[in-house]
Amino acid sequence: MRRLPLLFLFCLFFCTGYAQADTALQPRLDSFFKLTTLLDIERILDFTYPKLFTIVSREQMAELMKETYDNGEIKIELDSLKRGKIYPLLTMEDGSFVKVDYSMIMRMHFTDMDDDSTDFHEKAGFIVGILESKYGTGNARLDPLENRIDIRVHTALLAVRDSYSPQWTFLNFDKNEPMTSLLLSQELIDKLSSQ
């Protein structure tokens, strides 16, 4: 009979610890998504997993992101960013990890193309094909009136809290990206991929 209260206390402690992880994670995740939609690069980098900056400096990353999102030829906007499934907390390698599915629409505006340009339509058609091979058939479409390509993206993000990051920070999670294996162990990648 004495085991029942002890079991109850253990369950309460376990659930409280998990809830605290969730309550700390959710506001940071919401802020990160909002900053991502606004493309506030400096603030996005404040929420980026700091271990990344041991490979690429923060300044280089900021410049790379600025060049990616607006380079004079293409301007990218993000729209309809939605959080999907939040997977269970995974604790290993002296860190806590939570995989989060999300989706968004990425709009690539071609700023230096003429609306009637046959060259534009040929290039855009080629780009749509490449994007569909990455994001799936039907997930990239050309809007010739707006000189843009709309891409539906469904991907995963990893929330990390460890010695590099005492607060929850984030990085894109794609097991096939070379950067992922530079930041995470293969064992962790495999466990996250099986979720």
C-alpha positions, 0 to 999 in steps of 0.5 A, a space after each residue: 500500500 505504501 508503494 501507491 503513494 510513492 508511485 504517484 509521486 514518481 509519476 507526478 515528478 516525471 509529468 511535471 518535468 516533462 511539462 516544464 520542458 514543454 512550457 519552456 519550449 513552446 514560447 521559444 518555438 512560437 517566437 522562432 516561427 514568428 521571427 522566421 516569418 518576418 525574416 528577422 535574420 539577426 533575431 533568428 540567429 539568436 534562436 539558432 543552435 549555437 554549435 552551428 557557429 563553431 562550423 560557420 561564423 554567425 556573421 557568415 551565416 547572417 550574410 548567407 541568409 541575407 543573400 539567400 532571401 534577397 539577392 537582387 534576382 530572387 526575393 524569398 518570402 515565407 508564408 503560412 508557417 504552421 507547426 505540425 507534430 511535436 515528438 516526445 522529448 528525447 534525452 541523450 548525449 547530455 542533451 534534450 532534443 525535440 523534433 517538430 514537424 512544420 510546413 510553410 509556403 515559400 514564395 520565390 519572386 524573380 525580380 529581374 525578369 520580364 513578364 513576357 520573357 520566354 527565357 523566364 518561363 523556360 528557366 522557371 520551368 526548370 527550377 520548378 522541376 528541381 524544386 519538385 524533386 526536393 519537395 515532392 511532385 505538385 509542391 512547386 508551381 509557377 505563378 507567371 502573372 506574379 513572376 514567382 514560384 510558390 513552394 509548399 514545404 513540409 519539413 522538420 526542425 530540431 529543438 535542442 537544449 544542451 551544453 552549447 545551448 542552455 535554452 531551447 534553440 533550433 536547427 533544421 533537421 534533415 538526416 541527409 544534409 551533411 551539416 546534420 552529421 557535423 552537428 549531431 551524432 549518427 546515433 542521435 540522427 537515427 533515433 530522431 529519424 525513427 520517430 
